Amino acid sequence: MPNKDISHLTADLEQDMIRLKGKVASAMVQDLQASGPWWTGHFATSWKISETPVEPITKARKREEIKDGDIVAFDAPLHWQDKGEDGMSGSTYDQIRKSRSLPGRKKPKKVPLEKDLYIGNEAEYAGFAVNNPGATAPVGDAAGITYYEHSQVVNEITPPSKNPDWYKVYMQTEQYNDAISLALAETFKAKNISFAADY
């Protein structure tokens, strides 16, 4: 006899696939947060899982505070600075990110299989941060520079790989397969399904 009643197998598998879909997205967001740049933390925490395309529209509160001069003892330019009296070196954002702490993993979204699920970053400078062709941000130059250009004028950029094309590398080398493997393990770890049968 089968070890499990399979009369509801189709419905059970559908629910497993829905859970798997959400867990893959959640694990991918965690990967992207860990792999990408970190300045004030706004970009890393702006990765979203959505049923509709994610638009890059949100401003960073700390960037606005710095621009307005509300953060005492921080200079606004993003270029590398000499070590100051406080012993800290680096740009304004280099100093802020000394306390870099990645957010916890997002709760998986349960979305029907027939519906799309999108992962995107809603920070207004997201295109710059993933080094999209032609995407610029006013860092160190009011006219705007690309992330690659930024990488040439600072001491080092903040992705762990130190590569301005960190996102392209993540996608082209299929590093998201790690997220898929993790999600598969999480989805089916509690299952005790045997396909052996007595004839």
Disulfide bonds with the S-S distance in Angstrom:
none
